[in-house]
Amino acid sequence: MADELFVADGHVDLLYDLERRGLTQDFAHLRQGPVTPETLAAGGVRLLVCALYCEDVFNGPGTALARLEELRRRADGQLAALARVRRRDDLGNLEAPAAMFLLENGDALLDADLDALQAWGLKVVGLTHAGRNRLADGNGVAVPEGLSAAGRGLLRALARRGWIIDTAHLSAPAFGEVVRDYPGALICSHTGLRPFCDRQRNLSEWQAAALIERGGIIGLTLAPEMLNGGTRAARADLVPQIDWLVQRFGWQVVALGSDYGGFDGVCAGLESYAHWPLLAADLQALGYPEEAVAGILGENWRRFYRETLP
């Protein structure tokens, strides 16, 4: 069955991983790491949602937009081997791996041409990373607040254009405001669950319920610090979190956002996409029907983006 799945990763830090390893070659020639042409083929991956990660150190006028433009240039260069998904029709019969882009930390959007970014292919944004920026507080702020006036204004502009908001790094107050007030589509691209790993970074049960009530999708991560709080986790740490969500909310809202390239630990048994068929087998062993396994491994992301992209 695994060979027949449409496999999708809702959040991968491929560009960040290439940069911090000092690699400048085209992705087509990459041979090491969890995300390579070889591992994509082995795992049957058809869609990568690649993060444009703007670190908090770049927040502010003059620096945030320059960082975003640099990441766009690198995406156009190093990831040229991946087909681009810009519209819902692009998600049809993908015979080769394709990429979408997600902005992780939207501070630069205050200075950017939103229409030009959308034409380029950017349609998904997480307003913050862990820290505080001009839009809101992230979930690494010790005493967090919600959205700023600038953040609320930006959300109105994004709503008019039909952008998708990624809640993954928002503080609890900002998360509550976004879920309550933003009329457009919402996701959490990569997260763990607080009932299993009680960290501010992870979704609580009320947050998961609120997001799903709004029609959102939750992408569970492979990062150990979000699965069990350590530097090493295993497939056995992920499966119960998948099942917890499925039992409460249904398999249609559960997906994967690996965060490959964005963490330093190891998730044993899921070190690369080549091991994702093992996860499919685990879910089948729990009695999940083929439709549910296919949804969790990728079809849920494809359905969501078919419903929300232009």
C-alpha positions as CSV (number, residue, x, y, z in Angstrom):
1,M,0.0,0.0,0.0
2,A,2.8,2.5,0.9
3,D,3.9,2.6,-2.7
4,E,0.5,3.9,-3.8
5,L,0.2,6.7,-1.2
6,F,0.4,10.4,-2.0
7,V,2.9,11.4,0.7
8,A,3.1,15.0,1.8
9,D,5.1,16.9,4.4
10,G,3.4,20.0,5.7
11,H,6.6,21.6,7.1
12,V,10.2,21.0,6.2
13,D,13.2,23.2,6.9
14,L,15.1,22.2,3.8
15,L,16.5,25.7,3.0
16,Y,17.5,26.3,6.6
17,D,19.2,22.9,6.7
18,L,21.2,23.6,3.5
19,E,22.3,27.0,4.8
20,R,23.4,25.9,8.3
21,R,25.4,23.0,6.7
22,G,27.0,25.5,4.3
23,L,25.7,23.8,1.2
24,T,25.2,25.8,-1.9
25,Q,24.5,23.1,-4.5
26,D,21.2,22.5,-6.2
27,F,18.9,20.1,-4.4
28,A,19.0,17.8,-7.3
29,H,22.7,17.0,-6.3
30,L,22.1,16.6,-2.6
31,R,23.1,13.2,-1.3
32,Q,23.1,13.5,2.5
33,G,20.4,14.3,5.1
34,P,16.8,13.3,5.6
35,V,15.6,15.3,2.6
36,T,17.3,14.3,-0.6
37,P,16.0,13.2,-4.1
38,E,16.8,9.6,-3.0
39,T,14.8,9.7,0.3
40,L,11.9,11.5,-1.5
41,A,11.7,8.6,-4.0
42,A,12.1,6.0,-1.3
43,G,9.2,7.4,0.7
44,G,6.9,8.2,-2.2
45,V,6.9,11.9,-1.3
46,R,5.0,14.1,-3.7
47,L,4.6,17.4,-1.8
48,L,6.9,19.4,0.4
49,V,5.8,22.5,2.1
50,C,9.2,24.2,2.5
51,A,9.6,26.9,5.2
52,L,11.2,30.2,4.5
53,Y,12.5,30.6,8.0
54,C,13.2,34.2,9.0
55,E,15.0,34.1,12.3
56,D,13.9,36.5,15.0
57,V,17.3,38.3,14.8
58,F,16.2,39.7,11.5
59,N,12.9,41.2,12.8
60,G,12.4,44.9,12.1
61,P,12.2,47.4,9.2
62,G,15.1,47.0,6.7
63,T,16.3,43.6,7.9
64,A,13.2,41.3,7.9
65,L,12.4,42.0,4.2
66,A,16.0,41.7,3.1
67,R,16.2,38.2,4.8
68,L,12.9,37.1,3.1
69,E,14.2,38.3,-0.3
70,E,17.4,36.4,0.2
71,L,15.4,33.2,1.1
72,R,13.3,33.6,-2.0
73,R,16.4,33.9,-4.2
74,R,17.9,30.8,-2.6
75,A,14.6,28.9,-3.1
76,D,14.5,29.8,-6.8
77,G,18.1,28.7,-7.2
78,Q,18.7,25.7,-4.9
79,L,15.2,24.2,-5.1
80,A,14.7,24.7,-8.8
81,A,14.6,20.9,-9.3
82,L,11.3,20.7,-7.5
83,A,8.2,21.5,-9.4
84,R,6.2,24.4,-7.9
85,V,2.7,24.4,-6.5
86,R,1.0,27.7,-6.8
87,R,-2.6,26.8,-7.5
88,R,-5.0,24.1,-6.6
89,D,-4.8,22.5,-10.1
90,D,-1.1,21.9,-9.5
91,L,-1.9,19.3,-6.9
92,G,-3.4,16.9,-9.3
93,N,-1.4,14.0,-10.6
94,L,2.1,14.9,-9.3
95,E,4.5,12.4,-10.9
96,A,7.5,14.1,-9.3
97,P,8.1,15.8,-6.0
98,A,6.8,19.4,-5.9
99,A,7.2,22.3,-3.4
100,M,5.1,24.9,-1.8
101,F,6.4,27.6,0.4
102,L,5.4,28.7,3.9
103,L,6.8,31.8,5.6
104,E,7.9,31.1,9.2
105,N,7.9,34.5,10.9
106,G,5.8,37.0,9.0
107,D,7.5,40.2,10.4
108,A,8.7,41.0,6.9
109,L,5.2,41.2,5.5
110,L,4.7,44.6,7.0
111,D,7.2,45.9,4.5
112,A,6.5,43.6,1.6
113,D,4.4,43.7,-1.6
114,L,1.8,41.0,-0.6
115,D,0.5,40.7,-4.1
116,A,4.0,40.1,-5.6
117,L,4.7,37.5,-2.9
118,Q,1.4,35.8,-3.7
119,A,2.2,35.8,-7.4
120,W,5.6,34.2,-6.6
121,G,3.8,31.4,-4.8
122,L,3.7,32.4,-1.1
123,K,0.2,31.9,0.4
124,V,0.9,30.5,3.9
125,V,2.4,32.4,6.8
126,G,3.1,31.8,10.5
127,L,3.0,35.3,12.0
128,T,5.8,34.7,14.5
129,H,8.7,32.3,15.3
130,A,9.4,31.8,19.0
131,G,10.1,35.4,20.0
132,R,8.3,38.8,19.8
133,N,8.1,40.6,16.5
134,R,6.1,43.6,15.2
135,L,3.0,41.4,14.7
136,A,2.6,39.3,17.8
137,D,4.3,37.3,20.5
138,G,5.6,33.8,19.8
139,N,5.3,30.9,22.1
140,G,8.8,31.3,23.4
141,V,7.9,34.6,25.1
142,A,7.9,34.2,28.9
143,V,5.0,36.6,29.6
144,P,3.2,36.7,26.3
145,E,0.6,39.0,24.9
146,G,-1.5,38.7,21.7
147,L,-1.5,40.5,18.4
148,S,-0.2,44.1,18.0
149,A,-2.2,46.7,16.1
150,A,0.1,46.1,13.1
151,G,-0.5,42.4,13.4
152,R,-4.3,42.9,13.3
153,G,-4.0,45.2,10.3
154,L,-1.8,42.7,8.5
155,L,-4.4,39.9,9.2
156,R,-7.1,42.0,7.5
157,A,-4.9,42.5,4.5
158,L,-4.1,38.8,4.3
159,A,-7.8,37.9,4.8
160,R,-8.7,40.0,1.8
161,R,-6.2,38.0,-0.3
162,G,-7.2,34.6,1.1
163,W,-3.9,33.7,2.8
164,I,-3.6,30.7,5.1
165,I,-2.4,31.3,8.7
166,D,0.0,28.8,10.3
167,T,-0.5,28.9,14.1
168,A,2.4,26.8,15.0
169,H,4.6,29.3,16.8
170,L,1.9,31.7,18.2
171,S,1.7,32.5,21.9
172,A,-1.6,31.3,23.5
173,P,-3.1,34.8,23.6
174,A,-2.2,35.4,19.9
175,F,-3.5,32.0,19.0
176,G,-6.8,32.8,20.6
177,E,-7.1,36.0,18.7
178,V,-6.3,34.5,15.4
179,V,-8.7,31.6,15.8
180,R,-11.5,34.0,17.0
181,D,-11.0,36.8,14.5
182,Y,-9.3,35.6,11.3
183,P,-12.0,34.6,8.8
184,G,-9.7,32.6,6.5
185,A,-8.1,29.1,6.6
186,L,-5.9,28.0,9.5
187,I,-3.4,25.2,10.1
188,C,-0.8,24.2,12.6
189,S,2.0,22.9,10.3
190,H,4.3,21.2,12.8
191,T,3.6,20.5,16.5
192,G,3.5,18.1,19.3
193,L,0.7,17.7,21.8
194,R,0.8,18.9,25.4
195,P,-1.0,15.8,26.9
196,F,2.2,14.0,25.8
197,C,4.8,16.7,26.1
198,D,3.8,19.7,28.2
199,R,5.6,22.5,26.5
200,Q,4.3,26.0,25.5
201,R,5.4,25.1,22.0
202,N,2.9,22.3,21.7
203,L,-0.8,22.4,21.2
204,S,-3.1,22.0,24.2
205,E,-6.4,20.1,23.8
206,W,-8.4,23.3,23.7
207,Q,-6.1,24.7,21.0
208,A,-6.4,21.5,18.9
209,A,-10.2,21.6,19.3
210,A,-10.4,25.3,18.4
211,L,-8.3,24.8,15.3
212,I,-10.2,21.8,14.1
213,E,-13.6,23.5,14.7
214,R,-12.4,26.2,12.2
215,G,-11.6,23.5,9.6
216,G,-7.9,23.4,10.2
217,I,-5.3,20.6,9.8
218,I,-2.7,19.6,12.4
219,G,0.7,18.5,11.2
220,L,2.5,16.4,13.9
221,T,6.2,16.8,14.0
222,L,9.1,14.4,14.3
223,A,11.2,16.7,16.4
224,P,12.1,14.9,19.7
225,E,11.8,18.1,21.8
226,M,8.1,18.3,20.9
227,L,7.4,14.6,21.1
228,N,8.9,13.7,24.4
229,G,10.9,16.8,25.5
230,G,14.3,15.2,24.9
231,T,16.9,15.0,22.1
232,R,15.9,11.5,21.0
233,A,12.5,10.1,20.2
234,A,11.1,7.2,18.2
235,R,8.3,6.3,16.0
236,A,6.6,4.8,19.0
237,D,6.4,8.4,20.5
238,L,4.6,9.7,17.4
239,V,2.0,7.0,16.9
240,P,0.2,7.6,20.2
241,Q,-0.1,11.3,19.4
242,I,-1.6,10.5,16.0
243,D,-4.0,8.1,17.6
244,W,-5.0,10.6,20.3
245,L,-6.0,13.2,17.7
246,V,-7.8,10.6,15.5
247,Q,-9.8,9.2,18.4
248,R,-11.0,12.7,19.4
249,F,-11.3,14.5,16.1
250,G,-11.2,12.0,13.2
251,W,-8.4,11.0,10.9
252,Q,-9.4,13.7,8.3
253,V,-7.7,16.5,10.3
254,V,-4.4,14.8,11.1
255,A,-1.3,15.0,9.0
256,L,2.5,15.2,9.3
257,G,4.8,18.3,9.4
258,S,8.2,16.7,10.0
259,D,10.3,19.8,10.6
260,Y,13.2,17.9,9.0
261,G,16.2,20.2,9.0
262,G,14.9,22.3,11.8
263,F,15.9,20.1,14.7
264,D,19.1,18.4,15.9
265,G,17.8,15.3,17.6
266,V,16.8,12.0,16.2
267,C,13.4,10.3,15.7
268,A,14.5,6.7,15.5
269,G,12.6,4.8,12.9
270,L,11.7,8.0,11.0
271,E,15.2,9.3,10.3
272,S,14.2,10.2,6.7
273,Y,11.3,9.8,4.3
274,A,12.6,6.4,3.4
275,H,11.2,5.2,6.7
276,W,7.7,6.7,6.4
277,P,6.2,3.5,4.9
278,L,7.0,2.0,8.4
279,L,4.7,4.6,9.9
280,A,2.0,3.6,7.4
281,A,2.4,0.0,8.5
282,D,2.2,1.0,12.2
283,L,-1.2,2.6,11.6
284,Q,-2.4,-0.3,9.6
285,A,-1.5,-2.6,12.5
286,L,-3.7,-0.5,14.8
287,G,-6.6,-1.2,12.5
288,Y,-6.7,2.1,10.6
289,P,-8.4,1.6,7.2
290,E,-6.5,2.4,4.0
291,E,-8.3,5.7,3.5
292,A,-7.2,6.9,7.0
293,V,-3.6,5.9,6.5
294,A,-3.6,7.6,3.1
295,G,-5.1,10.8,4.6
296,I,-2.6,11.0,7.4
297,L,0.4,10.4,5.2
298,G,-0.6,13.1,2.7
299,E,-4.0,13.2,1.3
300,N,-5.3,15.4,4.1
301,W,-2.8,18.1,3.2
302,R,-3.7,17.7,-0.5
303,R,-7.4,18.0,0.2
304,F,-6.9,21.1,2.4
305,Y,-4.7,22.9,-0.1
306,R,-7.0,22.0,-3.0
307,E,-9.8,23.7,-1.0
308,T,-7.8,26.8,0.0
309,L,-5.3,27.7,-2.8
310,P,-6.4,29.9,-5.7
